[in-house]
Amino acid sequence: MTLLALAVAGRGLVDPEEPVVHADDEAFLRGRAAFETLRVYGGVPFRLESHLVRLAGSCERIGVEPPDAEECRELASLALGAAGEPDAALRFYRTAGRERAGAPGVVVLVSALPEGLEEKRAQGTKLVSLLGVRAEVPWLLGGVKSTSYAVNMAAEAEARTRGADDAVFVTDDALVLEGPVTNVWWRRGSKLFTPSLDLGILAGVTRDTVLELAPEHGFHVEQGRFPLSELAGADEAFTSSSVRELLPVVELDGAAIPRGDAAARLQAALRETAQRLP
Ligand SMILES: Cc1ncc(COP(=O)(O)O)c(C=O)c1O
């Protein structure tokens, strides 16, 4: 994503070309930082408060003091004003700070949305299942958005090497978890299924939104522990995430998944909800 604007705690707006993290910040040294990515619709960040609450929760899990929410909002508004792009991606980073006695930092980025998202939505996405960890123990940081995402990025790269677009993580006993940056859904008849949070997956804000929207569109949702075979045999499947929103899944491990209209209807409902905001 192309960086359009940058705001930093204690400094305000900073030229995006300028470096802002010290070489001995633990965010850089050890991946000790929490982050959030959200989508901005018509200049309004979608579900900002939910993302700030999740950011605070991630900070607590990695032993970093949560940032001041008001400061985050102010930095976001500065950066959004400077970016001048009403439909964009907004990211917050809470870094652990410098190795010795460093105060934690906040860095806020506004970037252009990735290109080709609507084409991808029309084409659908191809997934491969890859072994992930059922991160139910606290130190594996399940459900935490930390910058230690190298494993997630390596899984995306592995999926591409295998001719797919993205991965879906499964446990060693083949239970569906989530994608490297998405939650996963599928449909059988009028029932939607998605893995439950107790598996140690991220509580996606888009996932929450779909949970809210599904009943009004005639879908009953079941959250639970489901084998990959359930996803493979679905009538339809899709992923959810803030920037990509809902992407239909058209293939899993080389086998076709049928297309249906739940993904398109819920995608339209998500947009409508997001664009209705003041
Ligand atoms: C591991 C993981 N799961 C799910 C999601 C989707 O979360 P959200 O809908 O809040 O973007 C993300 C988002 O980046 C993620 O990193």
The ligand as a Gaussian input file, in Angstrom:
#p B3LYP/6-31G(d) Opt

LIG

0 1
 C       -4.932000     -13.104000      11.699000
 C       -6.067000     -12.238000      11.295000
 N       -7.321000     -12.747000      11.319000
 C       -8.384000     -11.987000      10.949000
 C       -8.237000     -10.667000      10.526000
 C       -9.446000      -9.835000      10.124000
 O       -9.693000      -8.858000      11.108000
 P      -10.449000      -7.496000      10.784000
 O      -11.779000      -7.873000      10.237000
 O      -10.559000      -6.815000      12.108000
 O       -9.622000      -6.743000       9.810000
 C       -6.960000     -10.110000      10.504000
 C       -6.786000      -8.711000      10.078000
 O       -5.733000      -8.272000       9.746000
 C       -5.853000     -10.896000      10.908000
 O       -4.626000     -10.383000      10.919000

